[in-house]
Amino acid sequence: MLKIPSAADVTPPLMAPLRTVEEEQYSDEELEAMSQTKAVSERTSPWLLAGGALLVLGLFGVGAQVFLAGKTPVALPPSLPPSVPVALPATTLEERGDLSLIAELTPLAEKFLTATTVDQCLPLIRNPETVAARMRAYYPSGVIPALGMSEFNTHGGLAMLEGMVSAGVRTRDQNEKTMAFVATGAGFKIDWESWVGWSELSWEKFRETKPVQASRFRVNVYPTEYYNFAFADDLKWQSYRLDSPDGTHTIYGYVEKGSDLARSLHLDQDTKMSSMILALKFPTDSDSRDQVEIVQVVADGWVEK
């Protein structure tokens, strides 16, 4: 008979959940117990997996240590330091070439030749701490006649030697001279002493006072054969004609033959004239104002090192 449920009745599910073949083998009580065991297993399985992974890693580490035992450890490359500039070899004057040097030296020469005071020249010259006093004595008023420049490099090429460059310069009055430029830590500087032919004493004072202490002179040296007064013995002495830089004074210098000094001063047959810095002095009680003894060759050329 069909019974219509009342409000107090509990309606059973219309369809009962299907049971697997395995579940058909167990009673409801056995299935409940198995369900609780499965829940406990699901809660503990993540921890078991993690523990297992740690165990595997540990075994792998032990194996790696055993494998690497006795091996030389390989050093890892250090981190690279910041880039540091490397100092390259300085470019030689010859490597720079004439065009580059002329472009640098021309304005320096022009500025030097248009300066009108000692103070204006000092930043342009070599060794200003030493030369300043000499310049002020050379120009007592402190005023320098501005020669100006009409042409640079009149020789058609630069001469280079040991950090020095020399070039022919023509001033506005058409006087041609050689100007020496010396490479310094502050760039090229002009050698003022060789430009003016500076000497420790004026030629007038030297010939008048006839000092027996040596002084340095810039001279043009010519081989000659002149023997007289204290230097009359041509077997003992070798004579040279010495001209002042401006050509207004001429004296004769003597060096003892066969000495080291004579060998350093010797001019070969092809050399008609040589510019030098010589230390000169008069002999004691000299009877001549024009004959001196050469004491030292200070420099071959007018630029003192």
CYANA upper distance limits for C-alpha pairs under 8 A (distance plus 0.5 A):
  5 PRO  CA      9 ASP  CA      6.46
  5 PRO  CA     11 THR  CA      8.22
 19 ARG  CA     23 GLU  CA      6.26
 19 ARG  CA     24 GLU  CA      6.85
 20 THR  CA     24 GLU  CA      6.82
 21 VAL  CA     25 GLN  CA      7.56
 22 GLU  CA     26 TYR  CA      7.95
 23 GLU  CA     27 SER  CA      8.42
 23 GLU  CA     31 LEU  CA      7.64
 26 TYR  CA     30 GLU  CA      6.36
 26 TYR  CA     31 LEU  CA      6.82
 27 SER  CA     31 LEU  CA      6.82
 28 ASP  CA     32 GLU  CA      6.79
 29 GLU  CA     33 ALA  CA      6.98
 30 GLU  CA     34 MET  CA      6.78
 31 LEU  CA     35 SER  CA      6.69
 32 GLU  CA     36 GLN  CA      7.03
 33 ALA  CA     37 THR  CA      6.94
 34 MET  CA     38 LYS  CA      6.73
 35 SER  CA     39 ALA  CA      6.89
 36 GLN  CA     40 VAL  CA      6.96
 37 THR  CA     41 SER  CA      6.79
 38 LYS  CA     42 GLU  CA      6.74
 39 ALA  CA     43 ARG  CA      6.89
 40 VAL  CA     44 THR  CA      6.99
 41 SER  CA     45 SER  CA      6.47
 42 GLU  CA     46 PRO  CA      8.22
 44 THR  CA     48 LEU  CA      6.91
 45 SER  CA     49 LEU  CA      6.66
 46 PRO  CA     50 ALA  CA      6.73
 47 TRP  CA     51 GLY  CA      6.58
 48 LEU  CA     52 GLY  CA      6.57
 49 LEU  CA     53 ALA  CA      6.72
 50 ALA  CA     54 LEU  CA      6.79
 51 GLY  CA     55 LEU  CA      6.65
 52 GLY  CA     56 VAL  CA      6.74
 53 ALA  CA     57 LEU  CA      6.73
 54 LEU  CA     58 GLY  CA      6.54
 55 LEU  CA     59 LEU  CA      6.69
 56 VAL  CA     60 PHE  CA      6.65
 57 LEU  CA     61 GLY  CA      6.67
 58 GLY  CA     62 VAL  CA      6.77
 59 LEU  CA     63 GLY  CA      6.62
 60 PHE  CA     64 ALA  CA      6.62
 61 GLY  CA     65 GLN  CA      6.74
 62 VAL  CA     66 VAL  CA      6.73
 63 GLY  CA     67 PHE  CA      6.57
 64 ALA  CA     68 LEU  CA      6.53
 65 GLN  CA     69 ALA  CA      6.41
 91 THR  CA     95 GLU  CA      6.74
 91 THR  CA     96 ARG  CA      7.29
 92 THR  CA     96 ARG  CA      6.99
 93 LEU  CA     97 GLY  CA      7.13
 93 LEU  CA    101 LEU  CA      8.42
 93 LEU  CA    160 MET  CA      7.56
 93 LEU  CA    163 GLY  CA      7.70
 94 GLU  CA     98 ASP  CA      8.43
 94 GLU  CA    160 MET  CA      7.89
 96 ARG  CA    100 SER  CA      6.55
 96 ARG  CA    101 LEU  CA      7.40
 97 GLY  CA    101 LEU  CA      6.99
 98 ASP  CA    102 ILE  CA      6.37
 98 ASP  CA    157 GLY  CA      7.54
 98 ASP  CA    158 LEU  CA      6.97
 99 LEU  CA    103 ALA  CA      6.72
100 SER  CA    104 GLU  CA      7.10
101 LEU  CA    105 LEU  CA      6.49
102 ILE  CA    106 THR  CA      6.20
102 ILE  CA    153 ASN  CA      8.25
103 ALA  CA    107 PRO  CA      8.06
104 GLU  CA    108 LEU  CA      7.65
105 LEU  CA    109 ALA  CA      6.69
105 LEU  CA    181 PHE  CA      8.43
105 LEU  CA    188 PHE  CA      8.17
106 THR  CA    110 GLU  CA      6.69
106 THR  CA    152 PHE  CA      6.98
107 PRO  CA    111 LYS  CA      6.53
108 LEU  CA    112 PHE  CA      6.70
108 LEU  CA    124 LEU  CA      7.85
109 ALA  CA    113 LEU  CA      6.65
109 ALA  CA    149 MET  CA      8.37
109 ALA  CA    190 ILE  CA      8.35
110 GLU  CA    114 THR  CA      6.75
110 GLU  CA    148 GLY  CA      7.32
110 GLU  CA    149 MET  CA      6.44
111 LYS  CA    115 ALA  CA      6.79
112 PHE  CA    121 CYS  CA      6.70
112 PHE  CA    124 LEU  CA      7.18
113 LEU  CA    146 ALA  CA      6.28
113 LEU  CA    147 LEU  CA      6.03
113 LEU  CA    148 GLY  CA      5.32
113 LEU  CA    149 MET  CA      6.86
114 THR  CA    146 ALA  CA      5.43
114 THR  CA    147 LEU  CA      6.98
114 THR  CA    148 GLY  CA      5.62
114 THR  CA    149 MET  CA      8.31
115 ALA  CA    120 GLN  CA      6.29
115 ALA  CA    121 CYS  CA      6.70
115 ALA  CA    144 ILE  CA      7.63
115 ALA  CA    146 ALA  CA      6.39
116 THR  CA    120 GLN  CA      7.45
116 THR  CA    143 VAL  CA      6.29
116 THR  CA    144 ILE  CA      5.18
116 THR  CA    145 PRO  CA      6.50
116 THR  CA    146 ALA  CA      5.96
117 THR  CA    121 CYS  CA      7.14
117 THR  CA    142 GLY  CA      6.22
117 THR  CA    143 VAL  CA      5.16
117 THR  CA    144 ILE  CA      5.65
118 VAL  CA    122 LEU  CA      6.79
118 VAL  CA    132 ALA  CA      8.17
118 VAL  CA    135 MET  CA      7.31
118 VAL  CA    136 ARG  CA      7.44
118 VAL  CA    139 TYR  CA      8.40
118 VAL  CA    142 GLY  CA      6.19
118 VAL  CA    143 VAL  CA      7.15
118 VAL  CA    144 ILE  CA      7.24
119 ASP  CA    123 PRO  CA      8.27
120 GLN  CA    124 LEU  CA      8.37
121 CYS  CA    125 ILE  CA      6.98
122 LEU  CA    128 PRO  CA      6.15
122 LEU  CA    132 ALA  CA      7.39
123 PRO  CA    128 PRO  CA      7.84
124 LEU  CA    189 LYS  CA      6.10
124 LEU  CA    190 ILE  CA      6.75
125 ILE  CA    189 LYS  CA      5.36
125 ILE  CA    190 ILE  CA      5.03
125 ILE  CA    191 ASP  CA      6.42
125 ILE  CA    192 TRP  CA      6.67
126 ARG  CA    131 VAL  CA      8.29
126 ARG  CA    182 VAL  CA      7.68
126 ARG  CA    189 LYS  CA      5.52
126 ARG  CA    190 ILE  CA      6.12
126 ARG  CA    191 ASP  CA      5.90
126 ARG  CA    192 TRP  CA      7.63
127 ASN  CA    131 VAL  CA      6.50
128 PRO  CA    132 ALA  CA      5.83
130 THR  CA    134 ARG  CA      7.93
131 VAL  CA    135 MET  CA      6.57
131 VAL  CA    192 TRP  CA      8.48
131 VAL  CA    193 GLU  CA      8.35
132 ALA  CA    136 ARG  CA      6.76
133 ALA  CA    137 ALA  CA      6.79
134 ARG  CA    138 TYR  CA      6.58
135 MET  CA    139 TYR  CA      6.47
136 ARG  CA    140 PRO  CA      6.01
136 ARG  CA    141 SER  CA      8.18
136 ARG  CA    142 GLY  CA      6.53
139 TYR  CA    143 VAL  CA      6.87
139 TYR  CA    144 ILE  CA      7.21
147 LEU  CA    171 THR  CA      6.35
147 LEU  CA    172 ARG  CA      6.71
147 LEU  CA    173 ASP  CA      7.85
148 GLY  CA    171 THR  CA      6.00
148 GLY  CA    172 ARG  CA      5.90
149 MET  CA    169 VAL  CA      7.69
149 MET  CA    170 ARG  CA      6.49
149 MET  CA    171 THR  CA      4.78
149 MET  CA    172 ARG  CA      5.87
150 SER  CA    169 VAL  CA      8.46
150 SER  CA    170 ARG  CA      6.19
150 SER  CA    171 THR  CA      5.83
150 SER  CA    172 ARG  CA      5.66
150 SER  CA    174 GLN  CA      8.16
151 GLU  CA    169 VAL  CA      6.48
151 GLU  CA    170 ARG  CA      5.61
151 GLU  CA    171 THR  CA      7.52
152 PHE  CA    167 ALA  CA      7.86
152 PHE  CA    168 GLY  CA      6.87
152 PHE  CA    169 VAL  CA      5.33
152 PHE  CA    170 ARG  CA      7.02
153 ASN  CA    157 GLY  CA      6.91
153 ASN  CA    158 LEU  CA      7.52
153 ASN  CA    167 ALA  CA      5.72
153 ASN  CA    168 GLY  CA      5.31
153 ASN  CA    169 VAL  CA      6.40
154 THR  CA    167 ALA  CA      7.78
154 THR  CA    168 GLY  CA      5.29
154 THR  CA    169 VAL  CA      6.41
154 THR  CA    170 ARG  CA      7.42
155 HIS  CA    167 ALA  CA      7.41
155 HIS  CA    168 GLY  CA      5.91
157 GLY  CA    167 ALA  CA      7.78
158 LEU  CA    165 VAL  CA      7.06
158 LEU  CA    166 SER  CA      6.45
158 LEU  CA    167 ALA  CA      5.81
159 ALA  CA    165 VAL  CA      6.08
159 ALA  CA    166 SER  CA      5.70
159 ALA  CA    167 ALA  CA      7.16
160 MET  CA    164 MET  CA      6.14
160 MET  CA    165 VAL  CA      5.06
160 MET  CA    166 SER  CA      7.10
161 LEU  CA    165 VAL  CA      7.09
163 GLY  CA    182 VAL  CA      6.61
163 GLY  CA    183 ALA  CA      5.91
164 MET  CA    180 ALA  CA      7.40
164 MET  CA    181 PHE  CA      6.17
164 MET  CA    182 VAL  CA      5.03
164 MET  CA    183 ALA  CA      6.60
165 VAL  CA    180 ALA  CA      6.34
165 VAL  CA    181 PHE  CA      5.63
165 VAL  CA    182 VAL  CA      6.99
166 SER  CA    178 THR  CA      6.98
166 SER  CA    179 MET  CA      6.03
166 SER  CA    180 ALA  CA      4.84
166 SER  CA    181 PHE  CA      6.53
167 ALA  CA    178 THR  CA      6.08
167 ALA  CA    179 MET  CA      6.02
167 ALA  CA    180 ALA  CA      7.21
168 GLY  CA    176 GLU  CA      7.31
168 GLY  CA    177 LYS  CA      6.27
168 GLY  CA    178 THR  CA      5.05
168 GLY  CA    179 MET  CA      6.79
169 VAL  CA    176 GLU  CA      6.12
169 VAL  CA    177 LYS  CA      5.99
169 VAL  CA    178 THR  CA      6.48
169 VAL  CA    179 MET  CA      7.10
170 ARG  CA    174 GLN  CA      6.17
170 ARG  CA    175 ASN  CA      6.08
170 ARG  CA    176 GLU  CA      4.84
170 ARG  CA    177 LYS  CA      7.02
171 THR  CA    175 ASN  CA      5.93
171 THR  CA    176 GLU  CA      6.93
177 LYS  CA    195 TRP  CA      8.36
178 THR  CA    195 TRP  CA      7.63
179 MET  CA    190 ILE  CA      7.83
179 MET  CA    191 ASP  CA      8.01
179 MET  CA    194 SER  CA      8.18
179 MET  CA    195 TRP  CA      6.38
180 ALA  CA    190 ILE  CA      6.42
180 ALA  CA    191 ASP  CA      6.08
180 ALA  CA    194 SER  CA      7.75
180 ALA  CA    195 TRP  CA      7.73
180 ALA  CA    303 VAL  CA      8.10
181 PHE  CA    188 PHE  CA      6.40
181 PHE  CA    189 LYS  CA      5.92
181 PHE  CA    190 ILE  CA      5.10
181 PHE  CA    191 ASP  CA      6.55
182 VAL  CA    188 PHE  CA      5.91
182 VAL  CA    189 LYS  CA      5.86
182 VAL  CA    190 ILE  CA      6.80
182 VAL  CA    191 ASP  CA      7.26
183 ALA  CA    187 GLY  CA      6.22
183 ALA  CA    188 PHE  CA      4.95
183 ALA  CA    189 LYS  CA      7.00
184 THR  CA    188 PHE  CA      6.28
184 THR  CA    189 LYS  CA      7.40
191 ASP  CA    195 TRP  CA      6.96
191 ASP  CA    303 VAL  CA      7.55
192 TRP  CA    196 VAL  CA      6.89
193 GLU  CA    197 GLY  CA      6.20
193 GLU  CA    198 TRP  CA      5.42
193 GLU  CA    302 TRP  CA      8.45
193 GLU  CA    303 VAL  CA      8.11
194 SER  CA    198 TRP  CA      6.98
194 SER  CA    218 ARG  CA      8.40
194 SER  CA    302 TRP  CA      5.68
194 SER  CA    303 VAL  CA      6.26
196 VAL  CA    245 PRO  CA      8.45
197 GLY  CA    218 ARG  CA      6.34
197 GLY  CA    245 PRO  CA      6.08
197 GLY  CA    246 ASP  CA      8.40
197 GLY  CA    302 TRP  CA      7.98
198 TRP  CA    217 PHE  CA      7.85
198 TRP  CA    218 ARG  CA      7.19
199 SER  CA    215 SER  CA      8.41
199 SER  CA    216 ARG  CA      6.34
199 SER  CA    217 PHE  CA      5.08
199 SER  CA    218 ARG  CA      6.50
200 GLU  CA    215 SER  CA      6.45
200 GLU  CA    216 ARG  CA      6.06
200 GLU  CA    217 PHE  CA      7.03
201 LEU  CA    205 LYS  CA      7.10
201 LEU  CA    206 PHE  CA      6.61
201 LEU  CA    215 SER  CA      7.47
201 LEU  CA    216 ARG  CA      8.25
201 LEU  CA    217 PHE  CA      8.20
202 SER  CA    206 PHE  CA      6.61
203 TRP  CA    207 ARG  CA      6.67
203 TRP  CA    244 SER  CA      8.28
203 TRP  CA    249 HIS  CA      7.72
204 GLU  CA    208 GLU  CA      6.60
205 LYS  CA    209 THR  CA      6.40
205 LYS  CA    210 LYS  CA      8.49
206 PHE  CA    210 LYS  CA      6.12
206 PHE  CA    211 PRO  CA      7.30
207 ARG  CA    289 ARG  CA      5.78
207 ARG  CA    290 ASP  CA      7.55
208 GLU  CA    289 ARG  CA      7.55
210 LYS  CA    281 LYS  CA      7.95
210 LYS  CA    282 PHE  CA      6.12
210 LYS  CA    286 SER  CA      8.22
210 LYS  CA    289 ARG  CA      7.32
211 PRO  CA    281 LYS  CA      6.64
211 PRO  CA    282 PHE  CA      6.32
212 VAL  CA    281 LYS  CA      5.62
212 VAL  CA    282 PHE  CA      5.43
212 VAL  CA    283 PRO  CA      6.53
212 VAL  CA    284 THR  CA      6.82
213 GLN  CA    281 LYS  CA      6.19
213 GLN  CA    282 PHE  CA      8.16
214 ALA  CA    279 ALA  CA      6.08
214 ALA  CA    280 LEU  CA      5.47
214 ALA  CA    281 LYS  CA      5.01
214 ALA  CA    282 PHE  CA      8.47
214 ALA  CA    295 VAL  CA      7.59
215 SER  CA    279 ALA  CA      5.70
215 SER  CA    280 LEU  CA      6.03
215 SER  CA    281 LYS  CA      7.17
216 ARG  CA    277 ILE  CA      7.05
216 ARG  CA    278 LEU  CA      6.08
216 ARG  CA    279 ALA  CA      4.85
216 ARG  CA    280 LEU  CA      6.90
216 ARG  CA    298 VAL  CA      8.32
217 PHE  CA    277 ILE  CA      6.01
217 PHE  CA    278 LEU  CA      5.95
217 PHE  CA    279 ALA  CA      6.79
217 PHE  CA    280 LEU  CA      7.72
218 ARG  CA    244 SER  CA      7.48
218 ARG  CA    245 PRO  CA      7.27
218 ARG  CA    275 SER  CA      7.89
218 ARG  CA    276 MET  CA      6.42
218 ARG  CA    277 ILE  CA      5.00
218 ARG  CA    278 LEU  CA      7.05
218 ARG  CA    302 TRP  CA      6.70
219 VAL  CA    242 LEU  CA      6.30
219 VAL  CA    243 ASP  CA      5.98
219 VAL  CA    244 SER  CA      5.71
219 VAL  CA    245 PRO  CA      6.45
219 VAL  CA    275 SER  CA      6.37
219 VAL  CA    276 MET  CA      6.15
219 VAL  CA    277 ILE  CA      6.72
219 VAL  CA    278 LEU  CA      7.72
220 ASN  CA    242 LEU  CA      6.13
220 ASN  CA    243 ASP  CA      5.62
220 ASN  CA    244 SER  CA      7.14
220 ASN  CA    245 PRO  CA      7.29
220 ASN  CA    273 MET  CA      7.07
220 ASN  CA    274 SER  CA      6.23
220 ASN  CA    275 SER  CA      4.95
220 ASN  CA    276 MET  CA      6.88
221 VAL  CA    240 TYR  CA      6.94
221 VAL  CA    241 ARG  CA      6.30
221 VAL  CA    242 LEU  CA      5.44
221 VAL  CA    243 ASP  CA      7.23
221 VAL  CA    273 MET  CA      5.97
221 VAL  CA    274 SER  CA      5.66
221 VAL  CA    275 SER  CA      6.52
221 VAL  CA    276 MET  CA      7.53
222 TYR  CA    240 TYR  CA      6.12
222 TYR  CA    241 ARG  CA      5.52
222 TYR  CA    242 LEU  CA      7.07
222 TYR  CA    272 LYS  CA      6.68
222 TYR  CA    273 MET  CA      5.34
222 TYR  CA    274 SER  CA      7.37
223 PRO  CA    239 SER  CA      7.42
223 PRO  CA    240 TYR  CA      5.30
223 PRO  CA    241 ARG  CA      6.77
223 PRO  CA    267 LEU  CA      7.84
223 PRO  CA    272 LYS  CA      7.60
223 PRO  CA    273 MET  CA      7.97
224 THR  CA    239 SER  CA      6.42
224 THR  CA    240 TYR  CA      5.63
224 THR  CA    241 ARG  CA      6.53
225 GLU  CA    238 GLN  CA      8.33
225 GLU  CA    239 SER  CA      6.43
225 GLU  CA    240 TYR  CA      7.83
226 TYR  CA    239 SER  CA      6.74
226 TYR  CA    240 TYR  CA      8.43
226 TYR  CA    252 TYR  CA      8.34
227 TYR  CA    231 PHE  CA      6.03
227 TYR  CA    232 ALA  CA      4.93
227 TYR  CA    233 ASP  CA      7.23
227 TYR  CA    234 ASP  CA      6.80
227 TYR  CA    239 SER  CA      7.58
228 ASN  CA    232 ALA  CA      4.49
228 ASN  CA    233 ASP  CA      8.23
229 PHE  CA    287 ASP  CA      7.41
229 PHE  CA    288 SER  CA      7.74
230 ALA  CA    283 PRO  CA      8.15
230 ALA  CA    286 SER  CA      7.60
230 ALA  CA    287 ASP  CA      8.26
231 PHE  CA    237 TRP  CA      7.14
231 PHE  CA    254 TYR  CA      7.80
231 PHE  CA    291 GLN  CA      8.37
233 ASP  CA    237 TRP  CA      6.78
234 ASP  CA    238 GLN  CA      7.15
235 LEU  CA    257 LYS  CA      8.10
236 LYS  CA    256 GLU  CA      6.29
236 LYS  CA    257 LYS  CA      6.21
237 TRP  CA    254 TYR  CA      6.51
237 TRP  CA    255 VAL  CA      6.11
237 TRP  CA    256 GLU  CA      5.14
237 TRP  CA    257 LYS  CA      5.87
238 GLN  CA    254 TYR  CA      6.02
238 GLN  CA    255 VAL  CA      5.89
238 GLN  CA    256 GLU  CA      6.68
238 GLN  CA    257 LYS  CA      6.28
238 GLN  CA    262 ALA  CA      8.25
239 SER  CA    252 TYR  CA      7.23
239 SER  CA    253 GLY  CA      6.29
239 SER  CA    254 TYR  CA      5.14
239 SER  CA    255 VAL  CA      7.25
240 TYR  CA    252 TYR  CA      6.18
240 TYR  CA    253 GLY  CA      5.72
240 TYR  CA    254 TYR  CA      6.84
241 ARG  CA    250 THR  CA      7.48
241 ARG  CA    251 ILE  CA      6.65
241 ARG  CA    252 TYR  CA      5.21
241 ARG  CA    253 GLY  CA      6.82
242 LEU  CA    250 THR  CA      6.17
242 LEU  CA    251 ILE  CA      5.82
242 LEU  CA    252 TYR  CA      6.17
242 LEU  CA    253 GLY  CA      7.03
243 ASP  CA    247 GLY  CA      6.30
243 ASP  CA    248 THR  CA      8.07
243 ASP  CA    249 HIS  CA      6.29
243 ASP  CA    250 THR  CA      5.06
243 ASP  CA    251 ILE  CA      7.14
244 SER  CA    248 THR  CA      6.85
244 SER  CA    249 HIS  CA      5.75
244 SER  CA    250 THR  CA      6.93
250 THR  CA    290 ASP  CA      7.95
251 ILE  CA    290 ASP  CA      5.08
251 ILE  CA    291 GLN  CA      6.43
251 ILE  CA    292 VAL  CA      8.00
252 TYR  CA    290 ASP  CA      6.46
252 TYR  CA    291 GLN  CA      5.31
252 TYR  CA    292 VAL  CA      6.74
253 GLY  CA    280 LEU  CA      8.31
253 GLY  CA    291 GLN  CA      6.40
253 GLY  CA    292 VAL  CA      5.42
253 GLY  CA    293 GLU  CA      5.93
253 GLY  CA    294 ILE  CA      6.25
254 TYR  CA    291 GLN  CA      8.18
254 TYR  CA    292 VAL  CA      6.92
254 TYR  CA    293 GLU  CA      5.45
254 TYR  CA    294 ILE  CA      6.11
255 VAL  CA    261 LEU  CA      7.61
255 VAL  CA    262 ALA  CA      6.36
255 VAL  CA    293 GLU  CA      6.86
255 VAL  CA    294 ILE  CA      6.10
255 VAL  CA    295 VAL  CA      8.14
256 GLU  CA    261 LEU  CA      8.25
256 GLU  CA    262 ALA  CA      6.85
257 LYS  CA    262 ALA  CA      6.32
258 GLY  CA    262 ALA  CA      6.70
258 GLY  CA    263 ARG  CA      7.59
259 SER  CA    263 ARG  CA      7.00
260 ASP  CA    264 SER  CA      6.79
261 LEU  CA    265 LEU  CA      6.70
261 LEU  CA    295 VAL  CA      8.44
261 LEU  CA    296 GLN  CA      7.42
261 LEU  CA    297 VAL  CA      7.89
262 ALA  CA    266 HIS  CA      6.47
264 SER  CA    297 VAL  CA      7.91
265 LEU  CA    297 VAL  CA      7.52
267 LEU  CA    271 THR  CA      6.37
267 LEU  CA    272 LYS  CA      8.27
267 LEU  CA    274 SER  CA      8.35
274 SER  CA    300 ASP  CA      8.43
274 SER  CA    301 GLY  CA      8.01
275 SER  CA    300 ASP  CA      7.22
275 SER  CA    301 GLY  CA      5.47
275 SER  CA    302 TRP  CA      6.92
276 MET  CA    297 VAL  CA      7.89
276 MET  CA    298 VAL  CA      8.06
276 MET  CA    299 ALA  CA      6.25
276 MET  CA    300 ASP  CA      5.24
276 MET  CA    301 GLY  CA      4.94
276 MET  CA    302 TRP  CA      6.11
277 ILE  CA    297 VAL  CA      6.84
277 ILE  CA    298 VAL  CA      5.75
277 ILE  CA    299 ALA  CA      5.57
277 ILE  CA    300 ASP  CA      7.09
277 ILE  CA    301 GLY  CA      7.02
277 ILE  CA    302 TRP  CA      6.36
277 ILE  CA    304 GLU  CA      8.29
278 LEU  CA    294 ILE  CA      7.33
278 LEU  CA    295 VAL  CA      7.91
278 LEU  CA    296 GLN  CA      6.26
278 LEU  CA    297 VAL  CA      5.33
278 LEU  CA    298 VAL  CA      5.93
278 LEU  CA    299 ALA  CA      7.70
279 ALA  CA    294 ILE  CA      6.58
279 ALA  CA    295 VAL  CA      5.84
279 ALA  CA    296 GLN  CA      5.51
279 ALA  CA    297 VAL  CA      7.04
279 ALA  CA    298 VAL  CA      7.25
280 LEU  CA    292 VAL  CA      6.86
280 LEU  CA    293 GLU  CA      6.26
280 LEU  CA    294 ILE  CA      5.36
280 LEU  CA    295 VAL  CA      6.19
280 LEU  CA    296 GLN  CA      7.96
281 LYS  CA    292 VAL  CA      6.09
281 LYS  CA    293 GLU  CA      5.98
281 LYS  CA    294 ILE  CA      7.32
281 LYS  CA    295 VAL  CA      7.66
282 PHE  CA    286 SER  CA      7.06
282 PHE  CA    291 GLN  CA      7.64
282 PHE  CA    292 VAL  CA      5.22
282 PHE  CA    293 GLU  CA      6.50
283 PRO  CA    292 VAL  CA      7.25
283 PRO  CA    293 GLU  CA      7.28
298 VAL  CA    304 GLU  CA      8.00
299 ALA  CA    303 VAL  CA      7.68
299 ALA  CA    304 GLU  CA      6.39
299 ALA  CA    305 LYS  CA      8.12
